[in-house]
Amino acid sequence: MVHLVNYDFQYDDAYALKKIVPTRDVRLRLASADWREAVVLTADSAPVRLPVRAQELVLPEVRIHAALALTKDEKAMAEILDLVVRQ
């Protein structure tokens, strides 16, 4: 599991959130060639599956927080997605 946090947001004088500036095309290089696929989990969108190619993957966007679950096979991916759906 990889957690990504984007600190590029702005508050007003009363500390109310004014603006979130998403970080785009976040590239990750993985130390192991065993990882085959990933799923991105965020609070404000459905899970998104991402392929791992040549030990790299690209997250299209991170708003405030994203959790990235890495899997080695389709069975593990199905288990992760099943857990997310039950939440």
mmCIF file as gemmi writes it, N, C-alpha and C atoms, coordinates in Angstrom:
data_model
loop_
_atom_site.group_PDB
_atom_site.id
_atom_site.type_symbol
_atom_site.label_atom_id
_atom_site.label_alt_id
_atom_site.label_comp_id
_atom_site.label_asym_id
_atom_site.label_entity_id
_atom_site.label_seq_id
_atom_site.pdbx_PDB_ins_code
_atom_site.Cartn_x
_atom_site.Cartn_y
_atom_site.Cartn_z
_atom_site.occupancy
_atom_site.B_iso_or_equiv
_atom_site.pdbx_formal_charge
_atom_site.auth_seq_id
_atom_site.auth_asym_id
_atom_site.pdbx_PDB_model_num
ATOM 1 N N . MET Axp A 1 ? 0.852 -1.164 0 1 0 ? 1 A 1
ATOM 2 C CA . MET Axp A 1 ? 0 0 0 1 0 ? 1 A 1
ATOM 3 C C . MET Axp A 1 ? 0.9 1.229 0 1 0 ? 1 A 1
ATOM 4 N N . VAL Axp A 2 ? 0.599 2.15 -0.88 1 0 ? 2 A 1
ATOM 5 C CA . VAL Axp A 2 ? 1.328 3.414 -0.975 1 0 ? 2 A 1
ATOM 6 C C . VAL Axp A 2 ? 0.316 4.532 -0.729 1 0 ? 2 A 1
ATOM 7 N N . HIS Axp A 3 ? 0.664 5.474 0.135 1 0 ? 3 A 1
ATOM 8 C CA . HIS Axp A 3 ? -0.204 6.621 0.395 1 0 ? 3 A 1
ATOM 9 C C . HIS Axp A 3 ? 0.434 7.855 -0.223 1 0 ? 3 A 1
ATOM 10 N N . LEU Axp A 4 ? -0.371 8.591 -0.977 1 0 ? 4 A 1
ATOM 11 C CA . LEU Axp A 4 ? 0.107 9.823 -1.603 1 0 ? 4 A 1
ATOM 12 C C . LEU Axp A 4 ? -0.713 10.985 -1.063 1 0 ? 4 A 1
ATOM 13 N N . VAL Axp A 5 ? -0.031 12.049 -0.661 1 0 ? 5 A 1
ATOM 14 C CA . VAL Axp A 5 ? -0.695 13.226 -0.115 1 0 ? 5 A 1
ATOM 15 C C . VAL Axp A 5 ? -0.253 14.44 -0.909 1 0 ? 5 A 1
ATOM 16 N N . ASN Axp A 6 ? -1.222 15.221 -1.353 1 0 ? 6 A 1
ATOM 17 C CA . ASN Axp A 6 ? -0.963 16.449 -2.093 1 0 ? 6 A 1
ATOM 18 C C . ASN Axp A 6 ? -1.198 17.626 -1.144 1 0 ? 6 A 1
ATOM 19 N N . TYR Axp A 7 ? -0.169 18.395 -0.9 1 0 ? 7 A 1
ATOM 20 C CA . TYR Axp A 7 ? -0.287 19.55 -0.007 1 0 ? 7 A 1
ATOM 21 C C . TYR Axp A 7 ? -0.535 20.851 -0.763 1 0 ? 7 A 1
ATOM 22 N N . ASP Axp A 8 ? -0.869 20.766 -2.028 1 0 ? 8 A 1
ATOM 23 C CA . ASP Axp A 8 ? -1.083 21.97 -2.834 1 0 ? 8 A 1
ATOM 24 C C . ASP Axp A 8 ? -2.559 22.381 -2.783 1 0 ? 8 A 1
ATOM 25 N N . PHE Axp A 9 ? -2.95 22.961 -1.649 1 0 ? 9 A 1
ATOM 26 C CA . PHE Axp A 9 ? -4.303 23.47 -1.489 1 0 ? 9 A 1
ATOM 27 C C . PHE Axp A 9 ? -4.237 24.782 -0.726 1 0 ? 9 A 1
ATOM 28 N N . GLN Axp A 10 ? -5.325 25.555 -0.784 1 0 ? 10 A 1
ATOM 29 C CA . GLN Axp A 10 ? -5.33 26.888 -0.185 1 0 ? 10 A 1
ATOM 30 C C . GLN Axp A 10 ? -6.509 27.037 0.766 1 0 ? 10 A 1
ATOM 31 N N . TYR Axp A 11 ? -6.259 27.744 1.886 1 0 ? 11 A 1
ATOM 32 C CA . TYR Axp A 11 ? -7.292 28.055 2.866 1 0 ? 11 A 1
ATOM 33 C C . TYR Axp A 11 ? -7.536 29.56 2.876 1 0 ? 11 A 1
ATOM 34 N N . ASP Axp A 12 ? -8.735 29.958 3.323 1 0 ? 12 A 1
ATOM 35 C CA . ASP Axp A 12 ? -8.979 31.379 3.527 1 0 ? 12 A 1
ATOM 36 C C . ASP Axp A 12 ? -8.566 31.748 4.958 1 0 ? 12 A 1
ATOM 37 N N . ASP Axp A 13 ? -8.853 32.982 5.379 1 0 ? 13 A 1
ATOM 38 C CA . ASP Axp A 13 ? -8.442 33.452 6.708 1 0 ? 13 A 1
ATOM 39 C C . ASP Axp A 13 ? -9.098 32.679 7.852 1 0 ? 13 A 1
ATOM 40 N N . ALA Axp A 14 ? -10.26 32.071 7.596 1 0 ? 14 A 1
ATOM 41 C CA . ALA Axp A 14 ? -10.963 31.284 8.619 1 0 ? 14 A 1
ATOM 42 C C . ALA Axp A 14 ? -10.609 29.799 8.514 1 0 ? 14 A 1
ATOM 43 N N . TYR Axp A 15 ? -9.591 29.482 7.746 1 0 ? 15 A 1
ATOM 44 C CA . TYR Axp A 15 ? -9.119 28.11 7.53 1 0 ? 15 A 1
ATOM 45 C C . TYR Axp A 15 ? -10.147 27.212 6.848 1 0 ? 15 A 1
ATOM 46 N N . ALA Axp A 16 ? -11.024 27.822 6.068 1 0 ? 16 A 1
ATOM 47 C CA . ALA Axp A 16 ? -11.926 27.032 5.222 1 0 ? 16 A 1
ATOM 48 C C . ALA Axp A 16 ? -11.193 26.743 3.912 1 0 ? 16 A 1
ATOM 49 N N . LEU Axp A 17 ? -11.343 25.543 3.431 1 0 ? 17 A 1
ATOM 50 C CA . LEU Axp A 17 ? -10.669 25.15 2.199 1 0 ? 17 A 1
ATOM 51 C C . LEU Axp A 17 ? -11.217 25.95 1.022 1 0 ? 17 A 1
ATOM 52 N N . LYS Axp A 18 ? -10.336 26.658 0.325 1 0 ? 18 A 1
ATOM 53 C CA . LYS Axp A 18 ? -10.742 27.459 -0.828 1 0 ? 18 A 1
ATOM 54 C C . LYS Axp A 18 ? -10.502 26.743 -2.144 1 0 ? 18 A 1
ATOM 55 N N . LYS Axp A 19 ? -9.342 26.104 -2.253 1 0 ? 19 A 1
ATOM 56 C CA . LYS Axp A 19 ? -8.965 25.561 -3.552 1 0 ? 19 A 1
ATOM 57 C C . LYS Axp A 19 ? -8.014 24.381 -3.377 1 0 ? 19 A 1
ATOM 58 N N . ILE Axp A 20 ? -8.243 23.356 -4.191 1 0 ? 20 A 1
ATOM 59 C CA . ILE Axp A 20 ? -7.33 22.22 -4.266 1 0 ? 20 A 1
ATOM 60 C C . ILE Axp A 20 ? -6.712 22.237 -5.655 1 0 ? 20 A 1
ATOM 61 N N . VAL Axp A 21 ? -5.4 22.188 -5.71 1 0 ? 21 A 1
ATOM 62 C CA . VAL Axp A 21 ? -4.702 22.135 -6.996 1 0 ? 21 A 1
ATOM 63 C C . VAL Axp A 21 ? -4.221 20.695 -7.183 1 0 ? 21 A 1
ATOM 64 N N . PRO Axp A 22 ? -4.921 19.915 -8.014 1 0 ? 22 A 1
ATOM 65 C CA . PRO Axp A 22 ? -4.536 18.514 -8.188 1 0 ? 22 A 1
ATOM 66 C C . PRO Axp A 22 ? -3.131 18.373 -8.774 1 0 ? 22 A 1
ATOM 67 N N . THR Axp A 23 ? -2.433 17.353 -8.32 1 0 ? 23 A 1
ATOM 68 C CA . THR Axp A 23 ? -1.145 16.997 -8.904 1 0 ? 23 A 1
ATOM 69 C C . THR Axp A 23 ? -1.431 15.961 -9.978 1 0 ? 23 A 1
ATOM 70 N N . ARG Axp A 24 ? -0.932 16.187 -11.173 1 0 ? 24 A 1
ATOM 71 C CA . ARG Axp A 24 ? -1.255 15.305 -12.302 1 0 ? 24 A 1
ATOM 72 C C . ARG Axp A 24 ? -0.037 14.496 -12.747 1 0 ? 24 A 1
ATOM 73 N N . ASP Axp A 25 ? -0.341 13.34 -13.323 1 0 ? 25 A 1
ATOM 74 C CA . ASP Axp A 25 ? 0.675 12.451 -13.901 1 0 ? 25 A 1
ATOM 75 C C . ASP Axp A 25 ? 1.794 12.13 -12.91 1 0 ? 25 A 1
ATOM 76 N N . VAL Axp A 26 ? 1.402 11.592 -11.762 1 0 ? 26 A 1
ATOM 77 C CA . VAL Axp A 26 ? 2.367 11.198 -10.733 1 0 ? 26 A 1
ATOM 78 C C . VAL Axp A 26 ? 2.982 9.865 -11.153 1 0 ? 26 A 1
ATOM 79 N N . ARG Axp A 27 ? 4.282 9.863 -11.395 1 0 ? 27 A 1
ATOM 80 C CA . ARG Axp A 27 ? 4.983 8.658 -11.85 1 0 ? 27 A 1
ATOM 81 C C . ARG Axp A 27 ? 5.687 7.986 -10.677 1 0 ? 27 A 1
ATOM 82 N N . LEU Axp A 28 ? 5.472 6.681 -10.576 1 0 ? 28 A 1
ATOM 83 C CA . LEU Axp A 28 ? 6.114 5.895 -9.527 1 0 ? 28 A 1
ATOM 84 C C . LEU Axp A 28 ? 6.938 4.786 -10.162 1 0 ? 28 A 1
ATOM 85 N N . ARG Axp A 29 ? 8.13 4.613 -9.665 1 0 ? 29 A 1
ATOM 86 C CA . ARG Axp A 29 ? 8.996 3.5 -10.093 1 0 ? 29 A 1
ATOM 87 C C . ARG Axp A 29 ? 9.047 2.519 -8.935 1 0 ? 29 A 1
ATOM 88 N N . LEU Axp A 30 ? 8.712 1.272 -9.21 1 0 ? 30 A 1
ATOM 89 C CA . LEU Axp A 30 ? 8.621 0.243 -8.177 1 0 ? 30 A 1
ATOM 90 C C . LEU Axp A 30 ? 9.911 -0.554 -8.105 1 0 ? 30 A 1
ATOM 91 N N . ALA Axp A 31 ? 10.332 -0.868 -6.895 1 0 ? 31 A 1
ATOM 92 C CA . ALA Axp A 31 ? 11.594 -1.587 -6.704 1 0 ? 31 A 1
ATOM 93 C C . ALA Axp A 31 ? 11.511 -3.042 -7.152 1 0 ? 31 A 1
ATOM 94 N N . SER Axp A 32 ? 10.314 -3.612 -7.111 1 0 ? 32 A 1
ATOM 95 C CA . SER Axp A 32 ? 10.152 -5.026 -7.456 1 0 ? 32 A 1
ATOM 96 C C . SER Axp A 32 ? 9.423 -5.181 -8.784 1 0 ? 32 A 1
ATOM 97 N N . ALA Axp A 33 ? 9.843 -6.15 -9.561 1 0 ? 33 A 1
ATOM 98 C CA . ALA Axp A 33 ? 9.165 -6.459 -10.823 1 0 ? 33 A 1
ATOM 99 C C . ALA Axp A 33 ? 7.955 -7.36 -10.594 1 0 ? 33 A 1
ATOM 100 N N . ASP Axp A 34 ? 7.696 -7.751 -9.348 1 0 ? 34 A 1
ATOM 101 C CA . ASP Axp A 34 ? 6.583 -8.648 -9.044 1 0 ? 34 A 1
ATOM 102 C C . ASP Axp A 34 ? 5.216 -7.982 -9.152 1 0 ? 34 A 1
ATOM 103 N N . TRP Axp A 35 ? 5.156 -6.662 -8.967 1 0 ? 35 A 1
ATOM 104 C CA . TRP Axp A 35 ? 3.871 -5.97 -8.992 1 0 ? 35 A 1
ATOM 105 C C . TRP Axp A 35 ? 3.359 -5.899 -10.425 1 0 ? 35 A 1
ATOM 106 N N . ARG Axp A 36 ? 2.111 -6.314 -10.621 1 0 ? 36 A 1
ATOM 107 C CA . ARG Axp A 36 ? 1.529 -6.373 -11.966 1 0 ? 36 A 1
ATOM 108 C C . ARG Axp A 36 ? 0.458 -5.319 -12.213 1 0 ? 36 A 1
ATOM 109 N N . GLU Axp A 37 ? -0.259 -4.962 -11.155 1 0 ? 37 A 1
ATOM 110 C CA . GLU Axp A 37 ? -1.379 -4.054 -11.318 1 0 ? 37 A 1
ATOM 111 C C . GLU Axp A 37 ? -1.581 -3.292 -10.018 1 0 ? 37 A 1
ATOM 112 N N . ALA Axp A 38 ? -2.279 -2.172 -10.116 1 0 ? 38 A 1
ATOM 113 C CA . ALA Axp A 38 ? -2.561 -1.368 -8.933 1 0 ? 38 A 1
ATOM 114 C C . ALA Axp A 38 ? -3.996 -0.868 -9.01 1 0 ? 38 A 1
ATOM 115 N N . VAL Axp A 39 ? -4.536 -0.535 -7.858 1 0 ? 39 A 1
ATOM 116 C CA . VAL Axp A 39 ? -5.838 0.115 -7.812 1 0 ? 39 A 1
ATOM 117 C C . VAL Axp A 39 ? -5.684 1.365 -6.949 1 0 ? 39 A 1
ATOM 118 N N . VAL Axp A 40 ? -6.215 2.474 -7.447 1 0 ? 40 A 1
ATOM 119 C CA . VAL Axp A 40 ? -6.152 3.749 -6.738 1 0 ? 40 A 1
ATOM 120 C C . VAL Axp A 40 ? -7.463 3.938 -5.987 1 0 ? 40 A 1
ATOM 121 N N . LEU Axp A 41 ? -7.344 4.227 -4.697 1 0 ? 41 A 1
ATOM 122 C CA . LEU Axp A 41 ? -8.507 4.438 -3.847 1 0 ? 41 A 1
ATOM 123 C C . LEU Axp A 41 ? -8.482 5.868 -3.328 1 0 ? 41 A 1
ATOM 124 N N . THR Axp A 42 ? -9.585 6.58 -3.521 1 0 ? 42 A 1
ATOM 125 C CA . THR Axp A 42 ? -9.713 7.944 -3.007 1 0 ? 42 A 1
ATOM 126 C C . THR Axp A 42 ? -11.072 8.085 -2.34 1 0 ? 42 A 1
ATOM 127 N N . ALA Axp A 43 ? -11.229 9.138 -1.566 1 0 ? 43 A 1
ATOM 128 C CA . ALA Axp A 43 ? -12.497 9.37 -0.874 1 0 ? 43 A 1
ATOM 129 C C . ALA Axp A 43 ? -13.588 9.87 -1.811 1 0 ? 43 A 1
ATOM 130 N N . ASP Axp A 44 ? -13.199 10.463 -2.932 1 0 ? 44 A 1
ATOM 131 C CA . ASP Axp A 44 ? -14.198 11.117 -3.78 1 0 ? 44 A 1
ATOM 132 C C . ASP Axp A 44 ? -14.373 10.5 -5.167 1 0 ? 44 A 1
ATOM 133 N N . SER Axp A 45 ? -13.911 9.264 -5.365 1 0 ? 45 A 1
ATOM 134 C CA . SER Axp A 45 ? -14.133 8.621 -6.665 1 0 ? 45 A 1
ATOM 135 C C . SER Axp A 45 ? -14.112 7.104 -6.517 1 0 ? 45 A 1
ATOM 136 N N . ALA Axp A 46 ? -14.601 6.441 -7.525 1 0 ? 46 A 1
ATOM 137 C CA . ALA Axp A 46 ? -14.6 4.978 -7.541 1 0 ? 46 A 1
ATOM 138 C C . ALA Axp A 46 ? -13.165 4.473 -7.714 1 0 ? 46 A 1
ATOM 139 N N . PRO Axp A 47 ? -12.889 3.241 -7.298 1 0 ? 47 A 1
ATOM 140 C CA . PRO Axp A 47 ? -11.547 2.677 -7.501 1 0 ? 47 A 1
ATOM 141 C C . PRO Axp A 47 ? -11.174 2.661 -8.981 1 0 ? 47 A 1
ATOM 142 N N . VAL Axp A 48 ? -9.905 2.943 -9.249 1 0 ? 48 A 1
ATOM 143 C CA . VAL Axp A 48 ? -9.404 2.957 -10.627 1 0 ? 48 A 1
ATOM 144 C C . VAL Axp A 48 ? -8.241 1.979 -10.72 1 0 ? 48 A 1
ATOM 145 N N . ARG Axp A 49 ? -8.343 1.043 -11.646 1 0 ? 49 A 1
ATOM 146 C CA . ARG Axp A 49 ? -7.252 0.088 -11.855 1 0 ? 49 A 1
ATOM 147 C C . ARG Axp A 49 ? -6.214 0.698 -12.786 1 0 ? 49 A 1
ATOM 148 N N . LEU Axp A 50 ? -4.954 0.48 -12.445 1 0 ? 50 A 1
ATOM 149 C CA . LEU Axp A 50 ? -3.845 0.979 -13.261 1 0 ? 50 A 1
ATOM 150 C C . LEU Axp A 50 ? -2.883 -0.163 -13.564 1 0 ? 50 A 1
ATOM 151 N N . PRO Axp A 51 ? -2.411 -0.255 -14.792 1 0 ? 51 A 1
ATOM 152 C CA . PRO Axp A 51 ? -1.414 -1.279 -15.107 1 0 ? 51 A 1
ATOM 153 C C . PRO Axp A 51 ? -0.031 -0.846 -14.64 1 0 ? 51 A 1
ATOM 154 N N . VAL Axp A 52 ? 0.794 -1.827 -14.325 1 0 ? 52 A 1
ATOM 155 C CA . VAL Axp A 52 ? 2.2 -1.581 -14.023 1 0 ? 52 A 1
ATOM 156 C C . VAL Axp A 52 ? 2.98 -2.069 -15.236 1 0 ? 52 A 1
ATOM 157 N N . ARG Axp A 53 ? 3.772 -1.188 -15.825 1 0 ? 53 A 1
ATOM 158 C CA . ARG Axp A 53 ? 4.559 -1.539 -17.007 1 0 ? 53 A 1
ATOM 159 C C . ARG Axp A 53 ? 6.021 -1.209 -16.745 1 0 ? 53 A 1
ATOM 160 N N . ALA Axp A 54 ? 6.863 -2.215 -16.916 1 0 ? 54 A 1
ATOM 161 C CA . ALA Axp A 54 ? 8.31 -2.033 -16.728 1 0 ? 54 A 1
ATOM 162 C C . ALA Axp A 54 ? 8.609 -1.41 -15.365 1 0 ? 54 A 1
ATOM 163 N N . GLN Axp A 55 ? 7.933 -1.91 -14.337 1 0 ? 55 A 1
ATOM 164 C CA . GLN Axp A 55 ? 8.107 -1.456 -12.954 1 0 ? 55 A 1
ATOM 165 C C . GLN Axp A 55 ? 7.72 0 -12.738 1 0 ? 55 A 1
ATOM 166 N N . GLU Axp A 56 ? 6.888 0.548 -13.606 1 0 ? 56 A 1
ATOM 167 C CA . GLU Axp A 56 ? 6.437 1.931 -13.448 1 0 ? 56 A 1
ATOM 168 C C . GLU Axp A 56 ? 4.926 2.004 -13.606 1 0 ? 56 A 1
ATOM 169 N N . LEU Axp A 57 ? 4.353 3.012 -12.947 1 0 ? 57 A 1
ATOM 170 C CA . LEU Axp A 57 ? 2.948 3.315 -13.166 1 0 ? 57 A 1
ATOM 171 C C . LEU Axp A 57 ? 2.755 4.81 -13.025 1 0 ? 57 A 1
ATOM 172 N N . VAL Axp A 58 ? 1.654 5.284 -13.591 1 0 ? 58 A 1
ATOM 173 C CA . VAL Axp A 58 ? 1.351 6.712 -13.568 1 0 ? 58 A 1
ATOM 174 C C . VAL Axp A 58 ? -0.053 6.903 -13.009 1 0 ? 58 A 1
ATOM 175 N N . LEU Axp A 59 ? -0.15 7.686 -11.944 1 0 ? 59 A 1
ATOM 176 C CA . LEU Axp A 59 ? -1.462 8.07 -11.427 1 0 ? 59 A 1
ATOM 177 C C . LEU Axp A 59 ? -1.885 9.319 -12.181 1 0 ? 59 A 1
ATOM 178 N N . PRO Axp A 60 ? -3.052 9.302 -12.801 1 0 ? 60 A 1
ATOM 179 C CA . PRO Axp A 60 ? -3.471 10.466 -13.577 1 0 ? 60 A 1
ATOM 180 C C . PRO Axp A 60 ? -3.625 11.731 -12.738 1 0 ? 60 A 1
ATOM 181 N N . GLU Axp A 61 ? -4.087 11.567 -11.465 1 0 ? 61 A 1
ATOM 182 C CA . GLU Axp A 61 ? -4.338 12.748 -10.64 1 0 ? 61 A 1
ATOM 183 C C . GLU Axp A 61 ? -4.39 12.366 -9.165 1 0 ? 61 A 1
ATOM 184 N N . VAL Axp A 62 ? -3.85 13.24 -8.326 1 0 ? 62 A 1
ATOM 185 C CA . VAL Axp A 62 ? -4.012 13.127 -6.872 1 0 ? 62 A 1
ATOM 186 C C . VAL Axp A 62 ? -4.567 14.461 -6.403 1 0 ? 62 A 1
ATOM 187 N N . ARG Axp A 63 ? -5.773 14.415 -5.826 1 0 ? 63 A 1
ATOM 188 C CA . ARG Axp A 63 ? -6.35 15.649 -5.291 1 0 ? 63 A 1
ATOM 189 C C . ARG Axp A 63 ? -5.727 15.9 -3.911 1 0 ? 63 A 1
ATOM 190 N N . ILE Axp A 64 ? -6.327 15.432 -2.839 1 0 ? 64 A 1
ATOM 191 C CA . ILE Axp A 64 ? -5.717 15.611 -1.52 1 0 ? 64 A 1
ATOM 192 C C . ILE Axp A 64 ? -5 14.34 -1.083 1 0 ? 64 A 1
ATOM 193 N N . HIS Axp A 65 ? -5.65 13.198 -1.235 1 0 ? 65 A 1
ATOM 194 C CA . HIS Axp A 65 ? -5.059 11.937 -0.77 1 0 ? 65 A 1
ATOM 195 C C . HIS Axp A 65 ? -5.464 10.812 -1.704 1 0 ? 65 A 1
ATOM 196 N N . ALA Axp A 66 ? -4.553 9.899 -1.931 1 0 ? 66 A 1
ATOM 197 C CA . ALA Axp A 66 ? -4.851 8.676 -2.68 1 0 ? 66 A 1
ATOM 198 C C . ALA Axp A 66 ? -4.091 7.529 -2.032 1 0 ? 66 A 1
ATOM 199 N N . ALA Axp A 67 ? -4.725 6.38 -1.996 1 0 ? 67 A 1
ATOM 200 C CA . ALA Axp A 67 ? -4.066 5.158 -1.541 1 0 ? 67 A 1
ATOM 201 C C . ALA Axp A 67 ? -3.926 4.258 -2.759 1 0 ? 67 A 1
ATOM 202 N N . LEU Axp A 68 ? -2.762 3.706 -2.912 1 0 ? 68 A 1
ATOM 203 C CA . LEU Axp A 68 ? -2.462 2.866 -4.066 1 0 ? 68 A 1
ATOM 204 C C . LEU Axp A 68 ? -2.178 1.455 -3.559 1 0 ? 68 A 1
ATOM 205 N N . ALA Axp A 69 ? -3.048 0.518 -3.914 1 0 ? 69 A 1
ATOM 206 C CA . ALA Axp A 69 ? -2.855 -0.883 -3.522 1 0 ? 69 A 1
ATOM 207 C C . ALA Axp A 69 ? -2.224 -1.621 -4.695 1 0 ? 69 A 1
ATOM 208 N N . LEU Axp A 70 ? -1.067 -2.2 -4.454 1 0 ? 70 A 1
ATOM 209 C CA . LEU Axp A 70 ? -0.347 -2.94 -5.496 1 0 ? 70 A 1
ATOM 210 C C . LEU Axp A 70 ? -0.658 -4.422 -5.374 1 0 ? 70 A 1
ATOM 211 N N . THR Axp A 71 ? -0.806 -5.097 -6.519 1 0 ? 71 A 1
ATOM 212 C CA . THR Axp A 71 ? -1.106 -6.525 -6.506 1 0 ? 71 A 1
ATOM 213 C C . THR Axp A 71 ? -0.174 -7.273 -7.44 1 0 ? 71 A 1
ATOM 214 N N . LYS Axp A 72 ? -0.015 -8.551 -7.136 1 0 ? 72 A 1
ATOM 215 C CA . LYS Axp A 72 ? 0.848 -9.406 -7.947 1 0 ? 72 A 1
ATOM 216 C C . LYS Axp A 72 ? 0.052 -10.272 -8.913 1 0 ? 72 A 1
ATOM 217 N N . ASP Axp A 73 ? -1.266 -10.404 -8.678 1 0 ? 73 A 1
ATOM 218 C CA . ASP Axp A 73 ? -2.066 -11.251 -9.562 1 0 ? 73 A 1
ATOM 219 C C . ASP Axp A 73 ? -3.533 -10.826 -9.542 1 0 ? 73 A 1
ATOM 220 N N . GLU Axp A 74 ? -4.302 -11.393 -10.443 1 0 ? 74 A 1
ATOM 221 C CA . GLU Axp A 74 ? -5.712 -11.033 -10.597 1 0 ? 74 A 1
ATOM 222 C C . GLU Axp A 74 ? -6.54 -11.423 -9.369 1 0 ? 74 A 1
ATOM 223 N N . LYS Axp A 75 ? -6.204 -12.528 -8.724 1 0 ? 75 A 1
ATOM 224 C CA . LYS Axp A 75 ? -6.949 -12.955 -7.533 1 0 ? 75 A 1
ATOM 225 C C . LYS Axp A 75 ? -6.822 -11.916 -6.422 1 0 ? 75 A 1
ATOM 226 N N . ALA Axp A 76 ? -5.624 -11.42 -6.198 1 0 ? 76 A 1
ATOM 227 C CA . ALA Axp A 76 ? -5.415 -10.389 -5.172 1 0 ? 76 A 1
ATOM 228 C C . ALA Axp A 76 ? -6.168 -9.112 -5.525 1 0 ? 76 A 1
ATOM 229 N N . MET Axp A 77 ? -6.181 -8.745 -6.809 1 0 ? 77 A 1
ATOM 230 C CA . MET Axp A 77 ? -6.915 -7.55 -7.236 1 0 ? 77 A 1
ATOM 231 C C . MET Axp A 77 ? -8.406 -7.728 -6.962 1 0 ? 77 A 1
ATOM 232 N N . ALA Axp A 78 ? -8.949 -8.894 -7.271 1 0 ? 78 A 1
ATOM 233 C CA . ALA Axp A 78 ? -10.369 -9.157 -7.034 1 0 ? 78 A 1
ATOM 234 C C . ALA Axp A 78 ? -10.701 -9.053 -5.545 1 0 ? 78 A 1
ATOM 235 N N . GLU Axp A 79 ? -9.817 -9.531 -4.687 1 0 ? 79 A 1
ATOM 236 C CA . GLU Axp A 79 ? -10.037 -9.451 -3.241 1 0 ? 79 A 1
ATOM 237 C C . GLU Axp A 79 ? -10.045 -8.001 -2.764 1 0 ? 79 A 1
ATOM 238 N N . ILE Axp A 80 ? -9.136 -7.205 -3.27 1 0 ? 80 A 1
ATOM 239 C CA . ILE Axp A 80 ? -9.088 -5.782 -2.891 1 0 ? 80 A 1
ATOM 240 C C . ILE Axp A 80 ? -10.366 -5.082 -3.327 1 0 ? 80 A 1
ATOM 241 N N . LEU Axp A 81 ? -10.757 -5.285 -4.572 1 0 ? 81 A 1
ATOM 242 C CA . LEU Axp A 81 ? -11.961 -4.623 -5.081 1 0 ? 81 A 1
ATOM 243 C C . LEU Axp A 81 ? -13.205 -5.095 -4.333 1 0 ? 81 A 1
ATOM 244 N N . ASP Axp A 82 ? -13.255 -6.359 -3.953 1 0 ? 82 A 1
ATOM 245 C CA . ASP Axp A 82 ? -14.38 -6.88 -3.181 1 0 ? 82 A 1
ATOM 246 C C . ASP Axp A 82 ? -14.457 -6.194 -1.82 1 0 ? 82 A 1
ATOM 247 N N . LEU Axp A 83 ? -13.324 -6 -1.167 1 0 ? 83 A 1
ATOM 248 C CA . LEU Axp A 83 ? -13.298 -5.306 0.124 1 0 ? 83 A 1
ATOM 249 C C . LEU Axp A 83 ? -13.772 -3.865 -0.009 1 0 ? 83 A 1
ATOM 250 N N . VAL Axp A 84 ? -13.352 -3.197 -1.062 1 0 ? 84 A 1
ATOM 251 C CA . VAL Axp A 84 ? -13.731 -1.796 -1.273 1 0 ? 84 A 1
ATOM 252 C C . VAL Axp A 84 ? -15.228 -1.681 -1.501 1 0 ? 84 A 1
ATOM 253 N N . VAL Axp A 85 ? -15.789 -2.577 -2.284 1 0 ? 85 A 1
ATOM 254 C CA . VAL Axp A 85 ? -17.22 -2.536 -2.585 1 0 ? 85 A 1
ATOM 255 C C . VAL Axp A 85 ? -18.046 -2.761 -1.321 1 0 ? 85 A 1
ATOM 256 N N . ARG Axp A 86 ? -17.562 -3.614 -0.419 1 0 ? 86 A 1
ATOM 257 C CA . ARG Axp A 86 ? -18.307 -3.903 0.813 1 0 ? 86 A 1
ATOM 258 C C . ARG Axp A 86 ? -18.264 -2.753 1.811 1 0 ? 86 A 1
ATOM 259 N N . GLN Axp A 87 ? -17.358 -1.814 1.67 1 0 ? 87 A 1
ATOM 260 C CA . GLN Axp A 87 ? -17.239 -0.71 2.624 1 0 ? 87 A 1
ATOM 261 C C . GLN Axp A 87 ? -18.364 0.235 2.501 1 0 ? 87 A 1
